[in-house]
Amino acid sequence: MSIENDAALPSLVVLISGSGSNLQSLMDAISAGRMAARIAAVISNKADAYGLQRAAQASIPTQIIDHTQFAGREAFDQALQQCIDQFKPDLVILAGFMRILTADFVRHYSGKMLNIHPSLLPLYKGINTHQRVLDDKAREHGVSVHFVTPELDGGPVIMQAKVPVLPSDTTQSLAQRVQEQEHHIYPRVAKWFVEGRLKLDGNQVILDGNALQRPVQHMSG
């Protein structure tokens, strides 16, 4: 029996909207034995998300909940919540899920939902982060993994990885280097959570029993 199908392991539900490269990094960590967990389901709001194919090839159940078929965010989020809850996940992972979630939905998963954002939060919340970094002529950029709270991209940050901004960078080259770091740090943070090492206490990140005073910095290279 593969590790992904072991019902005794902590379970993840992963939400995607696109290619699913961070989903793949989680799948790879599990299949390589670096993280003792199983992905119970992959859910997308877009039927053409390539990440659904990645999941299907790994025999992971998939669901599509098309946000355009709902009257508003509240109705969509209610349907999404019902879908997630049938899998009884220990952790919900947003992996390129391009939806702004309602406060009620976020509170329902308080302390058990993670997001990855392509910037060094609290800098550059929202979208188009790579172009905004280049426009500002910033010297460094990066990625953050954080607990999800009702404030958009505002939850407590757990871990970050930095990359230098090079004079020759385009949005594509910068995005590629940031994404490489995403694939290192997201499985690592998820592993901490499923091992019981990581939790959210109020608005404070607790790692190995200690309150984080600043995000853990991943040393690349």
Backbone as CSV, one residue per row, in Angstrom:
resi,resn,N_x,N_y,N_z,CA_x,CA_y,CA_z,C_x,C_y,C_z
1,MET,0.854,-1.205,0.000,0.000,0.000,0.000,0.880,1.241,0.000
2,SER,0.559,2.215,-0.838,1.364,3.430,-0.894,1.086,4.294,0.318
3,ILE,2.056,5.132,0.657,1.916,5.969,1.839,0.737,6.925,1.706
4,GLU,0.415,7.336,0.443,-0.675,8.276,0.243,-2.023,7.681,0.634
5,ASN,-2.141,6.339,0.581,-3.414,5.687,0.823,-3.559,5.160,2.237
6,ASP,-2.615,5.427,3.094,-2.673,4.941,4.465,-3.591,5.850,5.273
7,ALA,-4.785,5.361,5.595,-5.806,6.179,6.253,-5.402,6.612,7.653
8,ALA,-4.395,5.949,8.243,-3.968,6.317,9.590,-3.089,7.554,9.610
9,LEU,-2.608,7.971,8.460,-1.713,9.127,8.393,-2.504,10.429,8.450
10,PRO,-1.870,11.520,8.915,-2.511,12.833,8.836,-2.901,13.136,7.395
11,SER,-4.076,13.758,7.227,-4.589,13.977,5.876,-4.558,15.449,5.496
12,LEU,-4.312,15.675,4.212,-4.271,17.013,3.645,-5.341,17.117,2.565
13,VAL,-5.962,18.280,2.480,-6.751,18.645,1.315,-6.065,19.849,0.696
14,VAL,-5.775,19.763,-0.602,-5.037,20.809,-1.293,-5.976,21.501,-2.282
15,LEU,-6.021,22.836,-2.210,-6.847,23.640,-3.106,-5.966,24.307,-4.147
16,ILE,-6.352,24.177,-5.412,-5.546,24.709,-6.511,-6.437,25.448,-7.508
17,SER,-5.791,26.259,-8.339,-6.484,26.887,-9.464,-5.723,26.721,-10.772
18,GLY,-4.480,26.226,-10.701,-3.641,26.223,-11.893,-2.786,24.992,-12.040
19,SER,-1.492,25.211,-12.290,-0.602,24.124,-12.694,-0.326,23.117,-11.594
20,GLY,-0.402,23.547,-10.358,-0.206,22.615,-9.254,1.233,22.258,-8.977
21,SER,2.161,23.194,-9.229,3.565,22.860,-8.974,3.846,22.690,-7.481
22,ASN,3.189,23.484,-6.649,3.374,23.283,-5.207,2.690,22.007,-4.736
23,LEU,1.558,21.669,-5.344,0.950,20.362,-5.091,1.951,19.256,-5.405
24,GLN,2.632,19.372,-6.531,3.614,18.358,-6.917,4.735,18.262,-5.890
25,SER,5.172,19.392,-5.366,6.245,19.351,-4.362,5.788,18.618,-3.104
26,LEU,4.520,18.768,-2.737,3.977,18.040,-1.588,3.872,16.549,-1.894
27,MET,3.374,16.223,-3.083,3.282,14.822,-3.495,4.657,14.174,-3.500
28,ASP,5.651,14.899,-3.996,7.009,14.352,-4.056,7.576,14.113,-2.661
29,ALA,7.309,15.049,-1.740,7.801,14.889,-0.367,7.191,13.658,0.292
30,ILE,5.910,13.415,0.010,5.234,12.249,0.583,5.773,10.958,-0.032
31,SER,5.849,10.934,-1.359,6.278,9.700,-2.026,7.726,9.352,-1.714
32,ALA,8.539,10.381,-1.423,9.943,10.137,-1.077,10.135,9.786,0.398
33,GLY,9.048,9.819,1.166,9.138,9.488,2.580,9.625,10.620,3.452
34,ARG,9.673,11.837,2.897,10.129,12.976,3.696,9.021,13.538,4.580
35,MET,7.769,13.195,4.278,6.646,13.666,5.078,5.646,12.532,5.221
36,ALA,5.314,12.181,6.448,4.359,11.103,6.708,2.952,11.683,6.731
37,ALA,2.338,11.736,5.570,0.989,12.279,5.428,0.386,11.695,4.166
38,ARG,-0.890,11.966,3.967,-1.549,11.559,2.728,-2.390,12.731,2.228
39,ILE,-2.484,12.864,0.933,-3.348,13.872,0.338,-4.698,13.220,0.081
40,ALA,-5.701,13.639,0.852,-7.019,13.008,0.765,-7.770,13.458,-0.475
41,ALA,-7.524,14.691,-0.914,-8.220,15.212,-2.090,-7.534,16.462,-2.587
42,VAL,-7.702,16.706,-3.872,-7.293,17.962,-4.506,-8.554,18.588,-5.095
43,ILE,-8.806,19.831,-4.740,-10.017,20.528,-5.164,-9.614,21.768,-5.946
44,SER,-10.260,21.974,-7.090,-9.979,23.137,-7.920,-11.263,23.878,-8.254
45,ASN,-11.135,25.199,-8.386,-12.262,26.004,-8.866,-12.251,26.142,-10.380
46,LYS,-11.252,25.517,-11.019,-11.148,25.582,-12.486,-10.973,24.175,-13.040
47,ALA,-11.840,23.816,-13.980,-11.825,22.458,-14.524,-10.572,22.166,-15.334
48,ASP,-9.931,23.215,-15.880,-8.756,22.998,-16.729,-7.437,23.128,-15.977
49,ALA,-7.494,23.175,-14.650,-6.267,23.282,-13.856,-5.409,22.029,-14.059
50,TYR,-4.169,22.223,-14.481,-3.297,21.072,-14.749,-3.016,20.263,-13.474
51,GLY,-3.087,20.917,-12.334,-2.878,20.196,-11.085,-3.844,19.035,-10.891
52,LEU,-5.029,19.107,-11.484,-5.982,17.994,-11.402,-5.423,16.758,-12.094
53,GLN,-4.703,16.964,-13.200,-4.081,15.837,-13.883,-2.959,15.239,-13.042
54,ARG,-2.198,16.103,-12.387,-1.139,15.596,-11.501,-1.731,14.693,-10.422
55,ALA,-2.838,15.150,-9.829,-3.472,14.371,-8.768,-4.028,13.061,-9.301
56,ALA,-4.709,13.131,-10.439,-5.305,11.926,-11.014,-4.243,10.883,-11.339
57,GLN,-3.095,11.340,-11.845,-2.007,10.409,-12.167,-1.461,9.729,-10.922
58,ALA,-1.632,10.360,-9.770,-1.185,9.787,-8.500,-2.323,9.105,-7.754
59,SER,-3.462,8.927,-8.433,-4.644,8.270,-7.850,-5.175,8.991,-6.616
60,ILE,-5.056,10.310,-6.625,-5.608,11.139,-5.554,-6.973,11.646,-6.008
61,PRO,-8.008,11.516,-5.176,-9.341,11.990,-5.555,-9.336,13.482,-5.865
62,THR,-10.088,13.864,-6.893,-10.194,15.269,-7.279,-11.644,15.716,-7.294
63,GLN,-11.841,17.011,-7.062,-13.161,17.618,-7.121,-13.024,18.962,-7.832
64,ILE,-14.038,19.318,-8.596,-14.087,20.627,-9.252,-15.321,21.357,-8.739
65,ILE,-15.101,22.540,-8.190,-16.205,23.404,-7.771,-16.010,24.731,-8.486
66,ASP,-16.756,24.921,-9.543,-16.600,26.081,-10.429,-17.241,27.306,-9.779
67,HIS,-16.408,28.280,-9.422,-16.918,29.456,-8.711,-17.882,30.273,-9.567
68,THR,-17.781,30.123,-10.890,-18.672,30.911,-11.751,-20.116,30.411,-11.713
69,GLN,-20.333,29.246,-11.112,-21.680,28.680,-11.042,-22.421,29.090,-9.772
70,PHE,-21.839,30.000,-9.008,-22.446,30.420,-7.739,-22.751,31.907,-7.779
71,ALA,-23.790,32.282,-7.028,-24.265,33.671,-7.048,-23.264,34.638,-6.425
72,GLY,-22.420,34.146,-5.510,-21.457,35.027,-4.850,-20.435,34.232,-4.074
73,ARG,-19.522,34.952,-3.421,-18.441,34.298,-2.681,-18.970,33.439,-1.545
74,GLU,-20.011,33.926,-0.859,-20.543,33.187,0.288,-21.062,31.822,-0.137
75,ALA,-21.832,31.787,-1.216,-22.396,30.519,-1.685,-21.295,29.567,-2.146
76,PHE,-20.310,30.113,-2.857,-19.200,29.278,-3.304,-18.437,28.716,-2.115
77,ASP,-18.129,29.565,-1.154,-17.363,29.116,-0.001,-18.118,28.070,0.815
78,GLN,-19.424,28.195,0.905,-20.212,27.184,1.614,-20.117,25.827,0.921
79,ALA,-20.209,25.841,-0.410,-20.086,24.591,-1.155,-18.676,24.015,-1.031
80,LEU,-17.687,24.883,-1.081,-16.304,24.441,-0.940,-16.075,23.840,0.443
81,GLN,-16.588,24.482,1.465,-16.441,23.970,2.829,-17.076,22.599,2.979
82,GLN,-18.256,22.423,2.434,-18.917,21.122,2.513,-18.087,20.045,1.821
83,CYS,-17.511,20.403,0.683,-16.679,19.447,-0.042,-15.437,19.079,0.751
84,ILE,-14.759,20.077,1.300,-13.547,19.824,2.089,-13.860,18.952,3.298
85,ASP,-14.929,19.281,3.997,-15.209,18.628,5.268,-15.539,17.150,5.126
86,GLN,-16.011,16.741,3.958,-16.301,15.321,3.790,-15.029,14.475,3.836
87,PHE,-13.871,15.118,3.606,-12.597,14.403,3.657,-11.940,14.462,5.036
88,LYS,-12.512,15.249,5.947,-12.011,15.360,7.328,-10.500,15.604,7.394
89,PRO,-10.017,16.661,6.737,-8.569,16.878,6.703,-8.021,17.404,8.024
90,ASP,-6.783,17.044,8.289,-6.057,17.637,9.411,-5.507,19.006,9.035
91,LEU,-5.278,19.219,7.743,-4.685,20.463,7.274,-5.217,20.773,5.875
92,VAL,-5.594,22.028,5.662,-6.003,22.511,4.346,-4.880,23.376,3.795
93,ILE,-4.451,23.082,2.575,-3.323,23.777,1.974,-3.786,24.516,0.727
94,LEU,-3.583,25.825,0.720,-3.853,26.631,-0.463,-2.586,26.650,-1.310
95,ALA,-2.686,26.094,-2.513,-1.507,25.973,-3.379,-1.835,26.612,-4.722
96,GLY,-1.739,27.948,-4.751,-2.118,28.656,-5.961,-3.615,28.680,-6.166
97,PHE,-4.356,28.772,-5.071,-5.820,28.841,-5.139,-6.202,30.312,-5.232
98,MET,-6.662,30.710,-6.417,-6.820,32.136,-6.710,-8.241,32.621,-6.401
99,ARG,-8.596,32.488,-5.137,-9.879,32.983,-4.679,-9.685,33.714,-3.357
100,ILE,-10.376,34.845,-3.198,-10.410,35.521,-1.897,-11.503,34.863,-1.074
101,LEU,-11.134,34.340,0.077,-12.047,33.546,0.887,-12.773,34.412,1.918
102,THR,-14.010,34.054,2.190,-14.801,34.806,3.160,-14.296,34.562,4.573
103,ALA,-14.587,35.509,5.443,-14.124,35.413,6.833,-14.696,34.189,7.527
104,ASP,-15.955,33.861,7.274,-16.565,32.685,7.910,-15.840,31.413,7.499
105,PHE,-15.497,31.310,6.225,-14.768,30.135,5.735,-13.406,30.035,6.420
106,VAL,-12.695,31.136,6.462,-11.364,31.138,7.065,-11.431,30.771,8.545
107,ARG,-12.403,31.313,9.241,-12.524,31.008,10.670,-12.834,29.527,10.905
108,HIS,-13.579,28.930,9.988,-13.916,27.507,10.118,-12.650,26.653,10.158
109,TYR,-11.622,27.072,9.448,-10.360,26.312,9.393,-9.228,27.015,10.143
110,SER,-9.584,27.839,11.092,-8.579,28.595,11.834,-7.535,27.671,12.461
111,GLY,-6.271,27.981,12.195,-5.182,27.195,12.764,-4.867,25.924,12.010
112,LYS,-5.626,25.642,10.943,-5.365,24.421,10.174,-5.434,24.678,8.669
113,MET,-5.122,25.923,8.277,-5.071,26.247,6.851,-3.840,27.093,6.577
114,LEU,-3.053,26.670,5.587,-1.818,27.347,5.207,-1.942,27.920,3.806
115,ASN,-1.186,28.993,3.566,-1.096,29.583,2.237,0.365,29.907,1.946
116,ILE,0.700,29.940,0.666,2.022,30.374,0.238,1.838,31.581,-0.662
117,HIS,2.648,32.616,-0.412,2.487,33.872,-1.140,3.839,34.320,-1.686
118,PRO,3.895,34.700,-2.979,5.178,35.044,-3.594,5.652,36.460,-3.283
119,SER,5.931,36.700,-2.018,6.593,37.932,-1.593,7.093,37.726,-0.176
120,LEU,7.881,38.672,0.291,8.332,38.656,1.677,7.318,39.449,2.500
121,LEU,6.237,38.775,2.856,5.198,39.439,3.630,5.785,40.073,4.883
122,PRO,5.262,41.235,5.288,4.032,41.888,4.827,4.183,42.738,3.559
123,LEU,5.326,42.671,2.887,5.495,43.414,1.648,4.701,42.757,0.518
124,TYR,4.172,43.559,-0.364,3.563,43.105,-1.616,2.463,42.054,-1.417
125,LYS,1.495,42.408,-0.606,0.304,41.572,-0.529,-0.458,41.672,-1.848
126,GLY,-1.301,40.675,-2.125,-2.099,40.724,-3.335,-1.388,40.108,-4.532
127,ILE,-1.722,40.585,-5.732,-1.279,39.936,-6.966,-0.148,40.722,-7.645
128,ASN,0.385,40.133,-8.717,1.423,40.760,-9.554,2.657,41.165,-8.746
129,THR,3.034,40.308,-7.809,4.127,40.683,-6.902,5.452,40.844,-7.632
130,HIS,5.732,39.979,-8.599,7.045,40.031,-9.261,7.210,41.338,-10.034
131,GLN,6.178,41.747,-10.755,6.252,42.998,-11.506,6.370,44.187,-10.566
132,ARG,5.651,44.155,-9.454,5.703,45.270,-8.502,7.089,45.393,-7.877
133,VAL,7.720,44.255,-7.600,9.085,44.267,-7.068,10.042,44.894,-8.081
134,LEU,9.910,44.511,-9.341,10.773,45.080,-10.378,10.508,46.572,-10.562
135,ASP,9.244,46.951,-10.539,8.902,48.371,-10.695,9.506,49.218,-9.576
136,ASP,9.575,48.640,-8.383,10.121,49.363,-7.230,11.640,49.292,-7.158
137,LYS,12.240,48.520,-8.080,13.699,48.332,-8.090,14.206,47.806,-6.747
138,ALA,13.412,46.900,-6.176,13.807,46.274,-4.907,15.012,45.369,-5.135
139,ARG,15.806,45.208,-4.091,17.023,44.398,-4.208,16.787,42.936,-3.883
140,GLU,15.718,42.640,-3.135,15.436,41.242,-2.837,13.935,40.984,-2.877
141,HIS,13.608,39.734,-3.076,12.240,39.287,-3.216,12.181,37.925,-2.526
142,GLY,11.059,37.260,-2.596,11.008,35.954,-1.969,9.604,35.429,-1.851
143,VAL,9.445,34.518,-0.885,8.179,33.807,-0.715,7.944,33.561,0.767
144,SER,6.666,33.533,1.147,6.281,33.358,2.548,5.213,32.279,2.662
145,VAL,5.333,31.445,3.685,4.265,30.513,4.072,3.654,31.027,5.358
146,HIS,2.334,31.129,5.379,1.678,31.706,6.551,0.372,30.993,6.859
147,PHE,-0.054,31.096,8.113,-1.395,30.672,8.482,-2.394,31.644,7.859
148,VAL,-3.538,31.120,7.451,-4.551,31.946,6.812,-5.473,32.540,7.873
149,THR,-5.665,33.851,7.796,-6.608,34.575,8.643,-7.508,35.391,7.719
150,PRO,-8.583,35.996,8.254,-9.489,36.744,7.378,-8.835,37.895,6.612
151,GLU,-7.729,38.444,7.115,-7.047,39.513,6.385,-6.273,38.928,5.220
152,LEU,-6.495,39.442,4.013,-5.853,38.911,2.817,-4.334,38.959,2.952
153,ASP,-3.698,37.783,2.824,-2.233,37.662,2.909,-1.692,38.268,4.203
154,GLY,-2.541,38.263,5.252,-2.161,38.936,6.483,-1.931,38.032,7.671
155,GLY,-2.050,36.711,7.490,-1.878,35.799,8.613,-0.434,35.699,9.067
156,PRO,-0.219,35.201,10.288,1.138,35.097,10.823,2.048,34.263,9.927
157,VAL,3.220,34.822,9.624,4.165,34.167,8.715,5.001,33.147,9.479
158,ILE,5.136,31.966,8.888,5.870,30.871,9.518,7.292,30.792,8.991
159,MET,7.410,30.837,7.670,8.721,30.642,7.049,8.819,31.471,5.780
160,GLN,10.033,31.938,5.496,10.288,32.700,4.285,11.578,32.216,3.626
161,ALA,11.665,32.445,2.322,12.912,32.249,1.580,13.129,33.483,0.728
162,LYS,14.345,33.980,0.716,14.674,35.196,-0.023,15.459,34.858,-1.276
163,VAL,15.262,35.685,-2.300,16.078,35.592,-3.518,16.513,37.002,-3.888
164,PRO,17.717,37.150,-4.417,18.145,38.477,-4.871,17.428,38.842,-6.170
165,VAL,17.212,40.125,-6.357,16.685,40.625,-7.628,17.878,41.048,-8.479
166,LEU,18.026,40.413,-9.630,19.172,40.661,-10.488,18.862,41.763,-11.498
167,PRO,19.879,42.515,-11.919,19.647,43.580,-12.913,19.003,43.068,-14.200
168,SER,19.274,41.812,-14.526,18.752,41.236,-15.773,17.375,40.610,-15.617
169,ASP,16.818,40.635,-14.418,15.578,39.905,-14.168,14.395,40.451,-14.957
170,THR,13.586,39.510,-15.426,12.249,39.793,-15.938,11.256,39.203,-14.934
171,THR,9.988,39.483,-15.135,8.999,38.869,-14.233,9.083,37.346,-14.312
172,GLN,9.374,36.834,-15.514,9.427,35.376,-15.670,10.626,34.772,-14.935
173,SER,11.794,35.373,-15.102,12.987,34.812,-14.451,12.899,34.938,-12.942
174,LEU,12.367,36.050,-12.476,12.221,36.244,-11.041,11.193,35.266,-10.475
175,ALA,10.089,35.105,-11.176,9.056,34.171,-10.726,9.598,32.750,-10.654
176,GLN,10.442,32.378,-11.608,10.992,31.020,-11.620,11.870,30.771,-10.402
177,ARG,12.714,31.736,-10.057,13.590,31.546,-8.905,12.800,31.541,-7.600
178,VAL,11.773,32.373,-7.525,10.924,32.360,-6.335,10.204,31.017,-6.217
179,GLN,9.703,30.513,-7.344,8.973,29.249,-7.306,9.865,28.092,-6.864
180,GLU,11.111,28.115,-7.253,12.048,27.077,-6.791,12.111,27.049,-5.265
181,GLN,12.097,28.215,-4.657,12.126,28.287,-3.192,10.792,27.848,-2.588
182,GLU,9.686,28.162,-3.282,8.370,27.696,-2.810,8.391,26.183,-2.617
183,HIS,8.975,25.489,-3.585,8.955,24.028,-3.563,9.833,23.454,-2.453
184,HIS,10.749,24.242,-1.929,11.548,23.817,-0.775,10.778,24.031,0.531
185,ILE,10.158,25.204,0.683,9.665,25.553,2.016,8.239,25.073,2.300
186,TYR,7.406,24.926,1.280,6.023,24.534,1.576,5.946,23.115,2.146
187,PRO,6.604,22.129,1.546,6.577,20.798,2.158,7.192,20.788,3.558
188,ARG,8.199,21.611,3.765,8.849,21.638,5.089,7.889,22.133,6.163
189,VAL,7.141,23.197,5.859,6.183,23.728,6.839,5.036,22.745,7.044
190,ALA,4.542,22.150,5.963,3.471,21.157,6.092,3.925,19.981,6.952
191,LYS,5.169,19.582,6.802,5.727,18.491,7.603,5.718,18.861,9.088
192,TRP,6.136,20.069,9.404,6.099,20.511,10.800,4.684,20.398,11.366
193,PHE,3.702,20.798,10.562,2.324,20.778,11.053,1.847,19.355,11.310
194,VAL,2.033,18.462,10.343,1.501,17.101,10.508,2.252,16.348,11.590
195,GLU,3.469,16.768,11.902,4.229,16.136,12.988,3.862,16.710,14.356
196,GLY,2.967,17.692,14.370,2.547,18.289,15.635,3.518,19.314,16.187
197,ARG,4.470,19.736,15.390,5.476,20.689,15.850,5.015,22.137,15.693
198,LEU,4.026,22.356,14.832,3.614,23.703,14.460,2.143,23.902,14.776
199,LYS,1.829,25.060,15.380,0.425,25.390,15.618,0.264,26.898,15.704
200,LEU,-0.995,27.311,15.644,-1.340,28.720,15.786,-2.045,28.905,17.111
201,ASP,-1.548,29.845,17.923,-2.149,30.148,19.221,-2.554,31.615,19.199
202,GLY,-3.855,31.877,18.997,-4.293,33.247,18.811,-3.756,33.755,17.489
203,ASN,-2.868,34.739,17.556,-2.219,35.240,16.337,-0.725,34.977,16.378
204,GLN,-0.332,33.986,17.168,1.079,33.693,17.392,1.433,32.316,16.852
205,VAL,2.494,32.241,16.060,2.991,30.962,15.569,3.817,30.296,16.658
206,ILE,3.494,29.026,16.934,4.241,28.237,17.908,4.937,27.107,17.166
207,LEU,6.254,27.029,17.273,7.048,25.978,16.642,7.884,25.301,17.711
208,ASP,7.708,24.004,17.840,8.436,23.220,18.851,8.252,23.805,20.246
209,GLY,7.037,24.279,20.515,6.702,24.777,21.840,7.117,26.203,22.116
210,ASN,7.758,26.849,21.163,8.241,28.216,21.352,7.542,29.175,20.393
211,ALA,7.222,30.363,20.880,6.611,31.385,20.044,7.657,31.955,19.091
212,LEU,7.333,31.973,17.799,8.250,32.554,16.825,8.228,34.073,16.940
213,GLN,9.376,34.653,17.114,9.483,36.106,17.164,9.602,36.704,15.758
214,ARG,10.052,35.883,14.808,10.159,36.296,13.404,10.090,35.026,12.569
215,PRO,9.741,35.137,11.298,9.643,33.926,10.471,10.979,33.180,10.376
216,VAL,10.880,31.869,10.302,12.055,31.041,10.029,12.546,31.370,8.619
217,GLN,13.851,31.550,8.455,14.429,31.879,7.162,15.061,30.634,6.536
218,HIS,14.597,30.284,5.363,15.192,29.159,4.635,16.457,29.631,3.931
219,MET,17.536,28.913,4.154,18.800,29.261,3.524,18.923,28.481,2.226
220,SER,18.808,29.181,1.107,18.875,28.528,-0.192,20.318,28.276,-0.587
221,GLY,20.466,27.417,-1.587,21.797,27.156,-2.082,22.381,25.876,-1.535
